[in-house]
Amino acid sequence: MNTIAIKAENFNHFFGKFQTLKNINLEVQRNEILGIIGPSGSGKSTFLRSLNRLNDLVPDSRVEGSLTIDGKNIYAAGTSIIELRRKLGIVFATPVPLPRSIYENIIFGPKMAGVKDKITLDKLVRQSLEDTAIWEEVKDRLSTSALKLSGGQQQRLCIARILALKPDFILLDEPCSGLDPISTMKIEESLRMLKKDYTIIIVTNNTKQAARVADRTAFFLNGEIIEIGYTEKIFTVPKDRRTNDYISGRFG
Amino acid sequence: MKFNNPRIEQKIMLGILWIFTIITVFILLFIILYILKKGLPVISYNFLMTNPVDMGKSGGIFSTIIGTVVLTIGAILIATPLGIGTAIYLTEYTLENKFTRIVKFGSECLAGIPSIIFGLFGFILFVIKLQFGWSILSGSLTLAIMILPTIIRTSEEAIKSVPYIHREVSYSLGSTKWQTVTRVVLPSAIPGIMTGIVLSIGRSIGETAAVIFTAGAVLRIPTSLFSSSRTMAVHFYILAREGISMPNAYGTAAILIIIILIINMVTYILMNRFIKKYS
């Protein structure tokens, strides 16, 4: 099933006069993991945040070109940003549990969407926590504060929190940048499992992480895509010298 | 002053800071204990539960307690929604611009105006112009205007101190702006907002100048919004100034202090519970 889920055509993004994304052309296949690598300031996160229109929160954010998700231009007038954000869940670089219980964190999204039934919510909580392999660790303390969890657990909770909204896409913005190797490994394992049901885009500063989890990898530099292709190819026989320089650690 | 030995310098400075602290605490304790010592002997069940007799020379202070409570509740009920609403608008719904700067500057100026000016303003506007007369209504409105800047300011600070990323998380989970404000921002800001409200309650309870001009000083239990009423602070002022009864004045002052202490303690306990629930 190799349908195209996301398609960017000549997509540009600006913060005021500053152009952060230049002529992005990119396709994301359904149920793949796309890794996005590149030095900081290369527009990786901006691209990710363009997908669920989180950049709209910045007053002078502006886009040109087209960005379609499931065949619909998400910047077309009449797009429901709320629906869009429910469909594309995002996980940030630092785990950000809201200051409330584990249970309340998971049901936050569904509750805002109007789900009130206790049994449905209970099920959602259990299902999402199981899908991120954290259920066993927290099932006896769902009512304790999410802030008391370890960093790795908090980040998996944040992934579970977006799963509770039954999204189609999972966007991850350097999700392991502050985590220890074991927590990182657990999250990567979860991602491989989640790939069955979701399309995943992971922005990472750690090229090795992209090599480990991504089916395809895109290399961003100064707001442009330099190269995109199957991860093995990118990491073994990159076409562009700059890609090679970056992944072999010569700059970045 | 220059010391050659940093360790001695350290010790001397520590000593000075310690003395400053002791002086502050001493002044505070002295005032409270002095008033309690003078006032407590007067306080009895009768003093609390009967109305003043003979201008307050004898009898209790019941009607002034009711007056204080009603007037303060009125002021808080008016000022809190206005203040929090303004703060939410200023922080969440507009960017910093000329208008918000004017509102902020205005409310800061308002905070620095002596309360007697508010009293005069309330007298002219509410008592005379709007013909509310000397009444609970005029008094509450005047007090509300007086405490509004405090509530706006503290609410604004409290709302601003909620990390921006919490709002981002909320939006990214498909919340509307209003949901984000009410479910994410306000719960985290409530302890700070409450601090402002408690401060305002304290100011309202202790206020005399603004109240005497607008709520009057009638020594009866108010029966409607348009009844005039005397608060404890005003009662204390009149008892002491007219030399009616110093013991009763101290008794009133002691009750005032005790009430404010209780309010602070109860809020503190409630806040701790609330914070525990949300962290």
Interface residues (C-beta under 8 A of the other chain):
Chain A: N52 L54 L57 P59 I82 E83 R85 R86 G89 I90 F92 T94 V96 L98 P99 R100 F108 G109 M112 A113 S145 L147 R161 I162 L165
Chain B: L95 I165 H166 R167 E168 V169 S170 Y171 S172 L173 G174 S175 T176 Q179 R183 V184 P187 S188 K277 Y278 S279
